[in-house]
Amino acid sequence: MAYRNGTYIAFHAEGKTDPTASDIKYYRMLKAWHVNDGTEFKFVNSHDKVAAVKDTASRTKIMASLRERLDNSKNMVLIIGPNTKKDTDFVPYEIAYAVDSCNIPIIAAYTGYNWITEPEKLSDVWPQALADRINNGTAKVIHIAFKQSLIDDAIGQFNLSKAPNGGGLGYYSKEAQANMGVRFI
């Protein structure tokens, strides 16, 4: 059995290698936040598949690599931007495998938001794989704004043995978000 201590990061790459043209910039921001602060999170980049598996590799090999990374993860950060829902390639597969096979909680981190208090109102930006699993009650999700303090707390708190409250529609209270530095304007 794998030692499941990693945090798997999933995001929509839009089939681009330009870091400014896709959500990879948010993944890189996650890494940059912790370069010098002593925080010891083991991020497992879903898109290291590009480095680990040659570009000419088959889809089967890429998916095997993704499964191996997810099998070693305690949770998943799913970065949700305006185009994530359009991903029909790896993000839906990653979500399905994370929930259906690994039973790990998802930290849905939304770009472009200052706070999240009504996650059900964001269903129009959810990838279909996430929406299906929220609706059928199999996904354990905390919905948060893409903010360092919220992401760090969720990564440290939610794992295989501790799921977010609220099933697929979990979120931090306004008070909890304010205690983590979120300003409600």
N, C-alpha and C positions, 0 to 999 in steps of 0.2 A: 504494500500500500504506500502511496506517495505521501511525503511530508507536506501537508497543505498549509503553507504559510505565506504564499504570494498573494498579491493583489493584481488581478488581471484587468488590464485597461483595454476597452473596446471603443472604437470611434469610426466614423465614416471617413474613409480616405478619398472618396470620390474618384478612385482610379488614377490619382495624380501623385507625382513624386515631389512636386513643388510644395515645401512646407507651409507656404503662405496661402495656398489654394485649397486647403482642406483642413479638417479638424485635427490633424497631426500637431498643429501649433498648440492646441490645448494639452495634448499629451506632453509635449516638450515643456510647457509651462509647469505641469505637475512635477516633472523631474527637476526643473530649475528651482522651484520653491524649496527643495530639500538638499541642494548641493552643499550648503555650508551650515545648515542649522542642527545637525546631529540627529535628525529624525531618521530612524531606521525602518523604512518601509521597503519591502521587497516588491517593487513594481515589476509586473510581467507584461511587457508590451505585446499586445496581440499582433502588432505589425512588425515585430522583429522577424516574423516569418520571411520577410524580404531578405534579411541577412542570413537567416538560418537555412532557408530553402531557396535554391537558385530560382531566378525568375522563370526559367523554362520548366520548372517542376510542375508536375501535374496537380490538378485541383485535389486529388486524393491525398497526395503527400502534404499539401498545405493544410488540409483539414486534419490530418493526423497530427501535424505539428500543433495546431490550435487546440486539439483535444488534450494533447500531452500537457500543454501550458495550463489549460483549465483544470485538469486533474490535479495540478499542484497548487491550486489557488484556494484561498479561504473566502474570497469575495470578488466581486467584479465591479469596477467603476465603468459605467456606460456613459460616455460623453454624448449628450444629445444637443445637437445644433439644428439649425433650420433645414438642413438637407439629410439628416440621419435617416429619416423615414424613407427616403428614396433608395437607400442601400438595399439591393436585392442579392448581394453576394455574401460577404462574410459576416457582417453584423447580425443578420437574422440567424445564421448558423451558430454564432457564438452565444447569442441569447438563448436559443433553444437548448444547446448543449449545457450551458451553465445551469439552467433551471431544471431541465428534464433529467439530465444524467448526473450532474455534480451537486445539485441541490444547494447551490450557494446563493447568498443574498446579492441583490443588485443595488448598487448605489447609482441612481440615475442623476447625473450632474448636468444641469441645463445651462448652456451658454446664453448670455444675453439677458439673464434675470438677476435681480438683486435679492430676491427671496422667493420661497415657494410655500404657500399655505393651503392651496387647493389643487393637489396634483391631478385630480380628475379633469380639471379644466385644461390640462395640457395634453389630453389624449390625442389631439389632432397632430402632434409632432412625434408620437410614439411610433417606433418601427412596429410593423404588424406582429412580428414574433413576440414583442413585449406586450402589446395590447391583448393578444390572444391569451397569454399566460396570466396577465392581471385579471382579465375577465373570467378565466376559468378557475382562478384561485390558487394556481400553482406557484406563481412568482412571489417572492418576498422582496419588496422594494422600498427603499427610502428615497424620496424625491427631494433634491436639494438644488440650490443655485450653485453654479460653478465658482465656488469661493474656497480658498485654501483652508480656512478654519473649519468649515462644514465638511469638506472632503476628508481632512485629517481625522476629525472626530468620527465620522462614519466608518472609515477604514479601520480605526482602532477599536471601534465598538461592535460592528456587525461581522459575523463570521458563521461558520458551520453550526456552531452551538448557540448563537444568539442572533435571531432574526429581528428586523425592524418590526415595531408594532404597526398594526393597520394592514397586514397582509401585503397586497400589491399597491396599496395607496398610503404607505407610511410617509410621514414628514415630521420635521421638528416643529414644535410649537413656536409661536412668535417670541415667547420669553426665552426659550432655549437658543433660538437663532440670535436674539439680541445679546445674550450672554456670550455668544461666540463672535461678537463684533458686527453682526448684520445690522444695518441701519434701515429702518422702515421710514421712508419719506413719502 
